Amino acid sequence: MSVERPSSLLRARRRLLVAACAAVGAPALAGAPPVLLRFSHVVAPDTPKGQMALHFQALVHQRGGGRIRVELHPDSQLWGDDDEMEALRLGAVEMLAPSLSKFGMAGVPEFEVFDLPYLFADLSQVRRVTQGAVGRGLLERLARQQMRGLGFLDNGFKQMSARRALRTPADYRGLRVRVQASHVLGEQMRALGAQPVVLPFGETQRALASGVVDAAENPLSNFLTQGLAVLQPHLTLTQHGYLGYAVVTHPRFWASLSRADRALVEEALAEALAHGNRLAEALDRQALATLRQTPGLQLHALGAAEREALRRHLRPVRDGFGRSVGAGLLRDVQRAIQTG
Ligand code: LMR
């Protein structure tokens, strides 16, 4: 199911794509041209990803003496979920940071392991996976789809919002819930008796406002910065799944950089990712404090028995992933969570 996008925006995006196709085949300018690195993402600047991107831009500008220009395009202003990976392939953007959930449909279903409900207890467990051998292996798999994975970034754990409290599995029955384009997330909603509706992030607010969907799952910084509190007066603190990102570029762009520029970009990004990862928990806490003070919004914490009932209902999703994508990968991830 999809929501209509304004046709002028679509036309502008198509023009950019056509121009990009022409540019890919164009001969290089004589001399050493300045480097333009367009970094597109779909969230607000005041989120872990938005802050990471700003930090990256500042470091590159500082260290590159202005020769390498990083252009930031937040909030789906340039590309959205449905066209950003194509834009990367065509050379219409040089860097993206899609959520890990979005790589499955792009041909790397192993990334959906991160979507499994209640797989991680906290961010330190996530980092044992993303910052170790399993994470490196996953980034390498992106080469299959003409992407070079440069690193992982956390946002946080997702909470459920709706026009009613979602305390028990029965509360989900019949709800149309916006999800990212991930088989695991679709299965997760079906396991609860809800109907998953795949929509780009940039269209979620409108779809909630118009009633196309009834509910959504988001980490708190996204819920807050998208202004969803006025549309979804009940926020249930389910903490049921993780949301994080992989920063990617195109191998062609990466190879076009001089060795020195590549090192500069790589180092700046590593520092920016560390900065974003440090910020993630603080922004989550700040968002929670702000949301607690938001008039008209009711927050619901789950008790241990309620959480356990949800976890039990969602357990088959993990088994299904093991059968379809790989029990071996799931074992590696679980081992990394246990042992680091
Ligand atoms: C979503 O689509 O809900 C998220 O992936 C948005 C984001 O980039 O945090």
Residues whose N, C-alpha, C, O or C-beta is under 5 A from the ligand:
A	BS01	LMR	V42 V43 A97 S99 Q180 F201 E217
